[in-house]
Amino acid sequence: MNGINLEILCHGRYEDDLDITRRDFLDSVQDKLSLRVDKPRENELFIDVDSKEDLEETKYRIEVVQEWTEVIKEVTITPSKSKECYHVRVLLTLDTLTPLERIGMQALLNSDVKREFLSMCRHLNGDDDVTVFFEKVYKDDIT
């Protein structure tokens, strides 16, 4: 066997019938849902956690990685736009990550499986911004 030729045709819908696998999805989210789109730095992971229990698992996995490597530089946990969900930002000592490395590391650290699958779909569909956080826009954010 010389390898696998993987082609994925993804179809996904978000609120207001937005196609989350299209390249212009980010612009649509900003316009229609009034959310700010944050993109990671070259050496940053965005881990999307959907419950307090999942957050504890994420913390455990981060501890395991820290026990065996010195790749994690800083961890920041904030509430996400959804109730009882969290955004975990992990800054790495690495200089840069490929999209596939980022998706894999985020999955390893317990990021939401649907989110990482859709990120993979966007990557395979040729999108440049496959990993993002959608943040609420507060009055202080508007300039």
Number of C-alpha atoms within 10 A of each C-alpha: 3 4 5 6 6 6 9 11 9 16 11 12 10 11 10 10 8 16 18 21 25 17 17 13 17 21 12 17 20 15 11 11 13 14 19 19 16 13 15 17 13 15 17 23 26 24 29 27 26 18 14 12 9 17 23 13 15 22 15 14 15 17 14 12 14 13 9 8 9 11 13 18 13 11 14 10 14 10 13 18 15 11 9 12 17 20 21 23 19 22 19 19 13 13 9 13 16 10 17 14 12 23 24 14 16 25 19 14 26 22 24 15 13 11 19 21 14 18 23 22 22 23 19 18 17 13 17 11 16 25 24 18 18 18 17 15 15 10 7 6 8 6 4
